[in-house]
Amino acid sequence: MKTIQGLQMCPFCGGKTEYAGISSGHIFPTIHTGQMYICTECGYQGGFIIEVDNEDEARKITEALHKDSNIIQTPQFNFPDKWKWFWKLILLLIVAGLVLEIIVFIQFFTNL
């Protein structure tokens, strides 16, 4: 049985996508930026999907996507290499601050 909207496919691997809701802006959280979909096979997250009416079209598109899969990569979020040291330093400072607070907390209650 065909869905009312057709078959929804990932634009990178041709896999099945699931509706993930409406995303909101990060700076202004009340502003909605559009519908988001997640691919169950490759992990693609985005608002762009391929929608086809029948399974033959879906199979053809999937074959074409897999044929060219060596030149197309699924986008993934990664920190740029030049910023990794910065976030490692921030994490180190946070952990050091927590350890220092625990030490001060223990000393405060042992002196009572």
Number of C-alpha atoms within 10 A of each C-alpha: 3 9 9 7 9 13 17 21 23 27 20 21 23 23 19 18 23 15 14 14 12 12 17 15 11 10 7 8 10 10 11 12 13 14 14 18 24 21 23 13 12 17 17 21 20 18 16 14 20 16 15 15 14 12 12 10 13 19 12 12 18 18 14 13 18 15 11 12 13 8 8 12 11 14 12 9 6 7 9 8 8 7 9 12 11 11 11 11 11 12 12 12 12 12 12 12 12 12 12 12 12 12 11 12 11 11 11 10 8 8 6 5
